[in-house]
């Protein structure tokens, strides 16, 4: 999920004082948004927008969206919410905020999370200070440099003719999805895919094909999507991860994830390849 209209900025770039901006205001896990006739969106305005918001630290200048500065602000979780704004969780905003702005909102959340969690060195515990020309922090004691964390995660649609393998986790309700898992040290994306398929559902796969990727800011994943063809094995779920998994026919799919997720994009693309008429509209 990317947008060519967003141009990133890096230290020491900053927003010119007084210029109107799009404000990504986070109060803990929630973002403050406007509810208008045009839908849900982050507020826009000048620097007065944050004058009374009890910000923790200086706002982060992230870049420009269609030429408008984008600013991320970490608010005190006890700060009152302005009457004209509403606090909503980032997950709850999925599908409500336009995709391009949601992508920037996720970026803002990841950067603020990194700012909060990187004040001290992971090696020696010394204080870490922001670098002057990139998004990083350098330990003032041992010199270790830390960068914003990104955790790669493989997500794979396993298919067998007109059947697709879908799994279910406790708490998902009626929704099913494709399988996914984090990449481990010393492991390629393809090796991770094969391991997760075997560990989570007991299946072997081949014909692995890359689909695309999507940042997933909960809090710092990068989802890397693939298709893989079923090669063999009987479904045997890892009950520490799943409570069900089964084959579903293309014409009889259960409830699946929302349209902005890469899981849904994988499923829609596969469905259209099996039933072209389903991919239209």
C-alpha positions as CSV (number, residue, x, y, z in Angstrom):
1,X,0.0,0.0,0.0
2,X,2.0,3.0,-1.3
3,X,1.3,6.4,-2.6
4,X,3.4,8.4,-5.1
5,X,1.8,11.6,-3.8
6,X,3.7,11.2,-0.5
7,X,7.4,12.4,-0.5
8,X,9.3,11.5,2.6
9,X,11.5,13.9,4.5
10,X,14.5,13.1,6.7
11,X,16.4,15.1,9.4
12,X,17.3,17.9,9.5
13,X,14.4,18.8,7.2
14,X,11.6,20.6,9.0
15,X,8.2,22.2,8.3
16,X,8.4,25.9,7.7
17,X,6.8,27.7,10.7
18,X,3.2,28.7,10.2
19,X,2.6,26.5,7.1
20,X,-0.6,24.5,7.3
21,X,-0.1,20.7,7.7
22,X,-1.9,17.4,8.0
23,X,-1.6,16.3,11.6
24,X,-1.3,12.7,12.6
25,X,-2.1,13.1,16.3
26,X,-1.6,10.0,18.5
27,X,-3.0,9.7,22.0
28,X,-1.5,6.3,23.0
29,X,-2.9,3.7,20.5
30,X,-5.5,6.1,19.2
31,X,-5.4,8.7,16.4
32,X,-7.4,11.9,16.5
33,X,-9.5,12.4,13.4
34,X,-12.2,14.6,12.0
35,X,-15.6,13.2,11.1
36,X,-16.9,15.3,8.2
37,X,-19.2,15.1,5.2
38,X,-16.3,13.7,3.2
39,X,-15.6,10.9,5.7
40,X,-12.9,10.3,8.3
41,X,-9.6,12.1,7.9
42,X,-6.7,13.5,10.0
43,X,-7.1,17.2,10.8
44,X,-5.4,19.9,8.8
45,X,-4.3,23.3,10.1
46,X,-1.5,25.5,11.3
47,X,0.8,25.2,14.3
48,X,-2.1,26.3,16.6
49,X,-3.6,22.9,16.0
50,X,-1.3,21.4,18.6
51,X,-0.9,24.4,21.0
52,X,-3.1,22.8,23.7
53,X,-2.6,19.1,23.0
54,X,0.0,18.2,25.7
55,X,2.5,16.8,23.1
56,X,5.3,14.6,24.4
57,X,8.4,15.7,22.5
58,X,8.7,17.8,19.3
59,X,6.4,16.9,16.3
60,X,8.1,14.8,13.7
61,X,8.1,16.1,10.1
62,X,7.5,13.1,8.0
63,X,7.3,14.6,4.5
64,X,4.7,16.0,2.1
65,X,1.4,14.6,0.8
66,X,0.4,16.4,-2.4
67,X,2.7,19.2,-1.3
68,X,1.2,19.5,2.2
69,X,3.5,18.9,5.2
70,X,2.7,15.8,7.3
71,X,3.4,16.0,11.0
72,X,3.3,13.2,13.6
73,X,2.6,14.1,17.3
74,X,2.8,11.9,20.3
75,X,0.3,13.2,22.8
76,X,0.0,12.5,26.5
77,X,-2.5,9.7,27.0
78,X,-4.4,11.7,29.6
79,X,-4.7,14.7,27.4
80,X,-8.3,15.9,26.8
81,X,-9.6,15.4,23.3
82,X,-10.7,18.5,21.4
83,X,-14.4,18.7,20.9
84,X,-14.1,18.7,17.1
85,X,-12.0,15.6,17.0
86,X,-12.6,11.9,17.8
87,X,-10.1,9.3,19.0
88,X,-10.0,6.0,17.1
89,X,-7.7,3.1,17.1
90,X,-5.5,2.6,14.0
91,X,-7.0,-0.8,13.4
92,X,-10.5,0.7,13.6
93,X,-9.6,3.3,11.0
94,X,-8.6,0.6,8.5
95,X,-10.9,1.0,5.6
96,X,-12.4,4.3,6.9
97,X,-9.5,6.7,6.1
98,X,-8.5,6.9,2.5
99,X,-5.8,4.3,1.7
100,X,-3.1,6.9,0.9
101,X,-3.6,8.8,4.2
102,X,-3.9,5.5,6.1
103,X,-0.5,4.5,4.8
104,X,1.0,7.7,6.1
105,X,-0.9,7.3,9.4
106,X,0.7,3.9,9.8
107,X,4.2,5.4,9.1
108,X,3.5,8.1,11.7
109,X,2.5,5.5,14.3
110,X,5.7,3.4,13.6
111,X,7.9,6.5,13.9
112,X,6.4,7.6,17.1
113,X,6.5,4.1,18.5
114,X,10.3,4.0,17.6
115,X,10.8,7.4,19.2
116,X,9.2,6.2,22.5
117,X,11.0,2.9,22.6
118,X,14.6,3.9,21.6
119,X,15.5,6.5,24.3
120,X,18.2,4.2,25.7
121,X,20.8,2.0,24.1
122,X,19.9,-1.7,23.8
123,X,23.6,-2.7,24.3
124,X,24.8,-0.6,27.3
125,X,21.7,1.2,28.5
126,X,23.2,4.6,27.9
127,X,21.1,7.5,26.7
128,X,20.5,7.6,22.9
129,X,20.3,10.9,21.0
130,X,18.7,11.5,17.5
131,X,21.2,11.7,14.6
132,X,21.4,14.9,12.6
133,X,20.9,13.6,9.1
134,X,18.8,10.4,9.2
135,X,16.2,8.5,11.2
136,X,18.5,6.9,13.7
137,X,19.7,7.3,17.3
138,X,23.3,7.1,18.6
139,X,24.2,6.0,22.1
140,X,26.1,8.8,23.8
141,X,28.0,6.2,25.9
142,X,29.1,3.4,23.5
143,X,28.3,4.9,20.1
144,X,25.8,2.1,19.0
145,X,23.5,3.3,16.3
146,X,19.8,2.1,16.2
147,X,17.4,2.5,13.4
148,X,13.6,2.3,13.3
149,X,12.6,-1.3,13.6
150,X,11.0,-3.2,10.8
151,X,9.9,-6.8,11.3
152,X,9.4,-8.8,8.0
153,X,6.6,-11.3,7.9
154,X,5.7,-13.7,5.1
155,X,2.0,-14.1,4.2
156,X,1.1,-16.9,1.8
157,X,-2.0,-18.1,-0.1
158,X,-1.7,-21.9,-0.6
159,X,-3.8,-23.1,-3.5
160,X,-4.7,-26.4,-5.1
161,X,-6.7,-26.1,-8.3
162,X,-10.0,-24.4,-7.3
163,X,-9.3,-24.9,-3.5
164,X,-7.5,-22.4,-1.2
165,X,-6.2,-23.2,2.3
166,X,-7.7,-20.8,4.9
167,X,-7.0,-20.8,8.6
168,X,-8.7,-19.5,11.7
169,X,-7.5,-18.1,15.0
170,X,-9.3,-17.7,18.3
171,X,-11.0,-14.4,18.5
172,X,-11.5,-14.0,14.8
173,X,-15.2,-14.7,14.8
174,X,-16.4,-16.0,11.4
175,X,-13.4,-14.6,9.6
176,X,-10.7,-16.8,8.0
177,X,-7.5,-15.9,6.3
178,X,-4.3,-17.1,4.7
179,X,-1.3,-18.1,6.9
180,X,1.5,-15.8,7.9
181,X,4.6,-15.8,10.1
182,X,7.7,-13.8,11.1
183,X,11.0,-14.3,9.3
184,X,13.6,-15.8,11.6
185,X,17.3,-14.9,11.7
186,X,19.3,-16.6,8.9
187,X,16.2,-17.4,6.9
188,X,15.2,-16.4,3.4
189,X,11.6,-15.3,2.7
190,X,11.0,-18.5,0.7
191,X,12.4,-20.7,3.6
192,X,10.2,-18.9,6.0
193,X,7.2,-19.5,3.8
194,X,7.9,-23.3,3.6
195,X,8.5,-23.5,7.3
196,X,5.4,-21.7,8.3
197,X,3.2,-23.9,5.9
198,X,4.7,-27.0,7.5
199,X,4.6,-25.8,11.1
200,X,1.1,-24.2,11.1
201,X,-0.9,-26.5,8.9
202,X,1.4,-29.5,8.1
203,X,1.5,-28.9,4.3
204,X,4.4,-28.9,1.8
205,X,4.3,-26.4,-1.0
206,X,6.1,-25.5,-4.3
207,X,5.8,-23.1,-7.2
208,X,6.4,-20.1,-4.8
209,X,5.6,-16.8,-6.5
210,X,6.0,-13.3,-5.1
211,X,2.9,-11.1,-5.0
212,X,3.7,-7.9,-3.3
213,X,4.2,-6.3,0.1
214,X,2.4,-4.1,2.6
215,X,3.6,-2.2,5.7
216,X,1.5,-3.3,8.7
217,X,2.0,-0.9,11.6
218,X,1.0,-3.1,14.5
219,X,3.5,-2.0,15.5
220,X,6.2,-2.4,12.8
221,X,5.6,-5.4,10.5
222,X,6.3,-5.6,6.8
223,X,4.0,-8.2,5.2
224,X,5.5,-9.9,2.2
225,X,2.9,-11.7,0.1
226,X,3.3,-14.9,-1.9
227,X,1.3,-17.6,-3.8
228,X,2.3,-21.2,-3.3
229,X,1.0,-24.4,-4.8
230,X,0.0,-27.3,-2.5
231,X,2.5,-30.2,-3.0
232,X,1.5,-32.7,-0.3
233,X,0.6,-33.5,3.3
234,X,-2.6,-33.6,5.4
235,X,-3.8,-30.6,7.3
236,X,-2.4,-30.7,10.9
237,X,-2.7,-27.4,12.7
238,X,-0.4,-25.9,15.3
239,X,-2.9,-25.4,18.1
240,X,-0.6,-22.8,19.7
241,X,-1.3,-20.6,16.6
242,X,-4.6,-21.8,15.1
243,X,-7.9,-23.4,16.1
244,X,-8.9,-24.5,12.6
245,X,-7.7,-24.7,9.0
246,X,-9.4,-26.2,5.9
247,X,-9.7,-26.2,2.2
248,X,-12.4,-23.9,0.7
249,X,-13.7,-23.9,-2.9
250,X,-13.4,-20.7,-4.9
251,X,-17.2,-20.6,-5.1
252,X,-17.8,-21.1,-1.4
253,X,-15.4,-18.9,0.6
254,X,-16.1,-17.9,4.2
255,X,-15.8,-14.4,5.6
256,X,-12.4,-13.1,4.7
257,X,-10.3,-10.0,5.7
258,X,-11.2,-6.4,4.5
259,X,-10.2,-5.1,1.1
260,X,-7.2,-3.0,2.2
261,X,-5.3,-5.9,3.7
262,X,-2.7,-7.8,1.6
263,X,-4.5,-11.0,2.7
264,X,-7.6,-9.9,0.9
265,X,-5.6,-8.7,-2.1
266,X,-4.0,-12.2,-2.4
267,X,-7.5,-13.8,-2.2
268,X,-9.1,-11.4,-4.7
269,X,-6.3,-12.0,-7.2
270,X,-6.4,-15.7,-6.8
271,X,-10.3,-15.7,-7.1
272,X,-10.1,-13.6,-10.2
273,X,-7.6,-16.1,-11.8
274,X,-10.0,-19.0,-11.1
275,X,-13.3,-17.2,-11.8
276,X,-12.6,-14.1,-13.9
277,X,-16.2,-12.8,-13.6
278,X,-15.6,-12.6,-9.8
279,X,-12.7,-10.2,-10.3
280,X,-14.9,-7.6,-12.0
281,X,-16.7,-5.1,-9.9
